[in-house]
Amino acid sequence: MKRLIISLAAAITAIAGMSASTVAPDSIIQIDNARRVTVTDIDGTVAISVECPDTTLTFTHAAARSHSVRSGSGLFSNLINRQSRHSGKGSEWIFGSVSLGITGAPGAQIDIEPAKSFEISMLSFPGIRYYDGDEAFSIGLGYTWRNYRSTTGRRFVKTGENSIGIDRFPEGVRPRMSRLHTFSLQLPMIYEHTFPCHVYNTRFMIGAGIIPAYNAYGSIKTTWTDADGHRGKDFHRGVGLRKFSVDFMAMMRVSSGLGLFFRYSPCDVLQGSSPRFKSWTAGAALLL
């Protein structure tokens, strides 16, 4: 805008001393004997006032200003226009992206089946994002719900007040499933960068961050069918869950409102005398 104002003022001042009042071919306008040229900018409209000996001429130019709608990782609002960006700096409230993925447990003494184990997570609910053009950093509160499930003949068993172990199913019963359930409160801190290239008409974005978590709850549940066809169930809380952990997460947006992510925790899920194993999750994130 300043460049436009300076250019217009310089052009008018340069022709102000001319003596003819005719319009030259291919010229928009020509002004002679101008005494004063005033250029003002009011809310995007440039006004040029030229004072001549017998009249005053005023010209206006409305400069178009782009307006970008920020939708953040907002619940539902992300589906509308998550790919747009401000050209400057600022911040916005966000209300989470919902993710669903399969979960594995490397190092576990029981065969955790990723196809039957899953995670449901809300990244930030609520949170705040600080952005600067195509770069952004967000921090917020969220939660993660995980199920580690096995149907291969081994089960989680209660071994103490705050510990569990792994054992085989008793003879004569048909195993159905055994699972470990955990619930965590988290504080995700995510950096994002949006590229000018497009994937499925959406600007391509990648992100990475760390997710400190407080693991608030854990339980085990085992079900089986005995020789008479009756179903049995064993359920216990107090599994020796590690109270604090840190996950690493990488993600990318592949279309409007949809992304992919991978999450890994180098911390053991359980502690004390309970079995030790790590966890990973891979899946899709809505409203990313």
C-alpha positions as CSV (number, residue, x, y, z in Angstrom):
1,M,0.0,0.0,0.0
2,K,2.8,2.4,0.8
3,R,4.5,1.7,-2.5
4,L,1.2,2.4,-4.3
5,I,0.8,5.8,-2.5
6,I,4.4,6.8,-3.2
7,S,4.2,5.9,-6.9
8,L,0.9,7.8,-7.4
9,A,2.2,10.9,-5.6
10,A,5.5,10.9,-7.5
11,A,3.7,10.5,-10.9
12,I,1.3,13.4,-10.2
13,T,4.0,15.7,-8.8
14,A,6.1,15.0,-11.9
15,I,3.4,16.4,-14.3
16,A,2.3,19.2,-12.0
17,G,4.3,21.9,-13.8
18,M,3.1,21.3,-17.4
19,S,1.2,24.1,-19.3
20,A,-1.2,22.2,-21.6
21,S,-4.6,20.9,-20.5
22,T,-5.2,18.3,-23.2
23,V,-5.1,14.6,-22.6
24,A,-2.3,12.9,-24.5
25,P,-3.0,9.7,-26.4
26,D,-2.8,6.5,-24.3
27,S,-2.9,8.6,-21.1
28,I,-5.4,8.1,-18.4
29,I,-5.3,11.7,-17.2
30,Q,-3.0,14.7,-17.3
31,I,-3.1,17.7,-14.9
32,D,-1.4,21.0,-15.5
33,N,-0.6,23.9,-13.1
34,A,-1.4,21.8,-9.9
35,R,-0.7,23.8,-6.8
36,R,-1.0,21.0,-4.2
37,V,-1.3,17.2,-4.3
38,T,-2.6,15.4,-1.2
39,V,-2.7,11.6,-0.9
40,T,-4.5,9.9,2.0
41,D,-5.2,6.3,2.9
42,I,-8.4,5.6,4.9
43,D,-9.2,2.0,5.6
44,G,-7.8,0.7,2.4
45,T,-9.1,3.4,0.1
46,V,-6.5,5.8,-1.4
47,A,-7.8,9.3,-2.1
48,I,-5.7,11.8,-4.2
49,S,-6.7,15.4,-4.1
50,V,-5.2,17.8,-6.7
51,E,-5.7,21.6,-6.2
52,C,-5.6,23.6,-9.4
53,P,-6.0,27.4,-9.9
54,D,-9.8,27.2,-10.6
55,T,-10.9,23.8,-9.3
56,T,-10.0,20.8,-7.0
57,L,-10.0,17.3,-8.4
58,T,-10.3,14.2,-6.2
59,F,-9.5,10.6,-7.3
60,T,-10.1,7.5,-5.2
61,H,-8.7,3.9,-5.4
62,A,-10.1,1.1,-3.3
63,A,-7.3,-1.4,-2.6
64,A,-8.5,-5.0,-2.2
65,R,-7.4,-6.6,1.0
66,S,-7.4,-10.4,1.4
67,H,-9.1,-11.9,4.4
68,S,-8.1,-15.3,5.6
69,V,-10.5,-17.3,7.8
70,R,-8.7,-19.1,10.6
71,S,-10.4,-22.3,11.7
72,G,-7.6,-23.9,13.8
73,S,-7.9,-27.5,14.9
74,G,-11.4,-26.7,15.9
75,L,-14.0,-29.4,16.4
76,F,-16.0,-29.3,13.1
77,S,-14.6,-26.0,12.0
78,N,-11.5,-27.7,10.6
79,L,-13.6,-29.4,8.0
80,I,-14.4,-25.9,6.5
81,N,-11.1,-24.1,6.0
82,R,-8.2,-25.6,8.0
83,Q,-5.8,-25.0,5.1
84,S,-6.0,-21.2,5.1
85,R,-3.4,-19.1,6.9
86,H,-2.9,-15.6,8.2
87,S,-0.1,-13.7,6.5
88,G,1.0,-12.3,9.9
89,K,1.3,-13.4,13.5
90,G,-1.4,-14.2,16.0
91,S,-3.0,-16.8,18.1
92,E,-6.3,-18.7,18.3
93,W,-8.2,-21.1,20.5
94,I,-8.4,-24.7,19.2
95,F,-10.7,-27.5,20.3
96,G,-8.9,-30.7,19.3
97,S,-8.4,-33.1,16.5
98,V,-9.9,-36.6,17.0
99,S,-7.6,-39.5,16.2
100,L,-8.2,-43.2,15.9
101,G,-5.5,-45.8,15.3
102,I,-4.2,-49.3,15.9
103,T,-1.9,-49.9,18.8
104,G,1.1,-52.2,19.3
105,A,3.1,-53.2,22.3
106,P,6.7,-54.0,21.4
107,G,8.4,-56.1,24.1
108,A,5.2,-57.5,25.7
109,Q,5.2,-61.1,26.9
110,I,1.7,-61.4,25.6
111,D,0.8,-61.2,21.9
112,I,-0.9,-57.8,21.6
113,E,-2.8,-57.8,18.3
114,P,-2.7,-54.4,16.6
115,A,-5.7,-55.2,14.4
116,K,-7.8,-55.7,17.6
117,S,-6.1,-53.1,19.8
118,F,-6.8,-49.4,19.2
119,E,-6.4,-45.9,20.5
120,I,-8.9,-43.0,20.6
121,S,-7.4,-39.6,21.3
122,M,-8.4,-35.9,21.5
123,L,-5.2,-33.9,20.9
124,S,-6.2,-30.5,22.4
125,F,-9.5,-29.8,24.1
126,P,-9.1,-27.0,24.6
127,G,-5.8,-25.5,23.4
128,I,-4.2,-22.5,21.9
129,R,-2.2,-22.1,18.7
130,Y,0.4,-19.4,17.9
131,Y,0.9,-18.9,14.2
132,D,3.3,-17.0,12.0
133,G,2.3,-17.4,8.3
134,D,2.7,-21.0,7.4
135,E,4.3,-22.0,10.8
136,A,2.4,-22.7,14.0
137,F,2.9,-24.0,17.5
138,S,0.1,-25.3,19.6
139,I,-0.3,-26.5,23.2
140,G,-3.4,-27.7,25.0
141,L,-5.1,-30.3,27.1
142,G,-6.3,-33.6,25.8
143,Y,-6.9,-37.3,26.6
144,T,-6.0,-40.7,25.2
145,W,-7.9,-44.0,25.6
146,R,-6.0,-47.2,24.7
147,N,-6.9,-50.9,24.6
148,Y,-4.2,-53.6,24.4
149,R,-6.0,-56.7,23.4
150,S,-5.0,-60.4,22.9
151,T,-6.9,-63.4,21.8
152,T,-4.1,-65.9,21.4
153,G,-4.3,-68.0,24.6
154,R,-2.5,-65.8,27.1
155,R,-4.1,-63.4,29.6
156,F,-3.5,-60.6,32.0
157,V,-3.9,-61.7,35.7
158,K,-3.9,-59.8,38.9
159,T,-0.8,-60.6,41.0
160,G,-0.8,-57.9,43.8
161,E,-2.5,-54.8,45.0
162,N,-1.0,-52.7,42.3
163,S,0.5,-55.2,39.9
164,I,-0.4,-57.7,37.1
165,G,1.2,-60.6,35.4
166,I,0.8,-62.7,32.3
167,D,-0.4,-66.4,32.4
168,R,-2.1,-69.0,30.3
169,F,-5.8,-69.7,30.4
170,P,-6.9,-72.6,32.6
171,E,-7.3,-76.0,31.0
172,G,-10.7,-76.8,29.7
173,V,-11.8,-73.3,28.8
174,R,-12.0,-71.6,25.5
175,P,-10.2,-68.2,25.6
176,R,-12.1,-65.3,24.2
177,M,-10.0,-62.3,24.9
178,S,-7.8,-60.5,27.5
179,R,-7.1,-56.8,27.4
180,L,-5.4,-54.0,29.2
181,H,-7.1,-50.6,29.2
182,T,-5.4,-47.3,30.0
183,F,-6.7,-43.7,30.2
184,S,-4.4,-40.7,30.1
185,L,-4.6,-36.9,30.4
186,Q,-2.1,-35.2,28.1
187,L,-0.4,-31.9,27.3
188,P,0.4,-32.0,23.5
189,M,3.0,-29.5,22.2
190,I,2.9,-29.6,18.4
191,Y,4.9,-27.7,15.7
192,E,3.3,-27.5,12.2
193,H,4.5,-26.3,8.9
194,T,2.2,-25.8,5.9
195,F,3.7,-26.0,2.4
196,P,2.5,-24.2,-0.8
197,C,2.0,-27.5,-2.6
198,H,-1.4,-29.1,-2.7
199,V,-2.6,-32.7,-2.1
200,Y,-6.2,-33.3,-3.1
201,N,-6.8,-29.6,-3.4
202,T,-5.5,-29.1,0.2
203,R,-2.2,-27.5,1.2
204,F,0.2,-30.1,2.5
205,M,1.0,-29.9,6.2
206,I,3.4,-31.8,8.4
207,G,3.7,-31.6,12.1
208,A,5.7,-33.1,15.0
209,G,5.8,-32.8,18.7
210,I,6.0,-34.2,22.2
211,I,3.1,-35.2,24.4
212,P,3.7,-35.4,28.1
213,A,0.9,-37.4,29.8
214,Y,-0.5,-38.2,33.2
215,N,-1.7,-41.8,33.1
216,A,-4.8,-41.7,35.4
217,Y,-6.4,-45.1,35.1
218,G,-5.7,-48.7,34.1
219,S,-7.6,-52.0,34.3
220,I,-7.6,-55.5,32.9
221,K,-10.4,-57.6,31.7
222,T,-10.4,-61.3,30.6
223,T,-13.3,-63.3,29.2
224,W,-13.6,-67.0,28.4
225,T,-16.1,-69.8,27.7
226,D,-16.0,-72.9,30.0
227,A,-16.7,-76.5,29.0
228,D,-20.4,-76.2,29.8
229,G,-20.7,-73.2,27.5
230,H,-21.0,-70.6,30.2
231,R,-19.1,-67.3,29.8
232,G,-16.7,-66.2,32.5
233,K,-15.2,-62.8,33.2
234,D,-12.4,-61.5,35.3
235,F,-11.9,-57.7,35.9
236,H,-9.5,-55.8,38.0
237,R,-8.2,-52.3,38.6
238,G,-4.7,-51.4,39.9
239,V,-2.4,-52.6,37.2
240,G,0.9,-50.8,38.1
241,L,0.4,-48.2,35.5
242,R,3.3,-45.7,35.0
243,K,2.0,-42.4,36.3
244,F,3.9,-40.1,33.9
245,S,5.1,-40.7,30.4
246,V,6.2,-38.8,27.2
247,D,5.1,-39.7,23.7
248,F,6.6,-38.5,20.4
249,M,4.2,-37.8,17.5
250,A,4.5,-37.1,13.8
251,M,1.6,-36.2,11.5
252,M,0.6,-34.9,8.1
253,R,-2.5,-33.6,6.5
254,V,-3.5,-35.4,3.2
255,S,-6.9,-33.9,2.5
256,S,-9.3,-31.3,3.9
257,G,-10.1,-32.3,7.4
258,L,-8.1,-35.6,7.3
259,G,-4.6,-36.5,8.3
260,L,-2.3,-39.4,9.2
261,F,-0.2,-39.8,12.3
262,F,2.3,-42.1,14.1
263,R,2.8,-41.9,17.8
264,Y,5.5,-43.7,19.9
265,S,6.2,-43.9,23.6
266,P,9.7,-44.8,24.7
267,C,8.4,-45.2,28.3
268,D,7.2,-48.5,29.7
269,V,3.4,-48.6,30.0
270,L,3.6,-50.4,33.3
271,Q,6.0,-50.2,36.2
272,G,7.0,-52.1,39.4
273,S,6.6,-55.9,39.2
274,S,4.2,-55.6,36.2
275,P,5.4,-56.7,32.7
276,R,7.4,-54.0,30.8
277,F,6.6,-53.0,27.2
278,K,6.4,-49.9,25.1
279,S,3.6,-48.7,22.9
280,W,3.0,-47.3,19.4
281,T,-0.1,-46.1,17.5
282,A,-0.7,-45.4,13.8
283,G,-3.9,-44.2,12.3
284,A,-5.9,-41.3,11.0
285,A,-6.9,-38.0,12.5
286,L,-10.1,-36.1,11.7
287,L,-10.2,-32.3,11.8
288,L,-6.4,-32.1,11.5
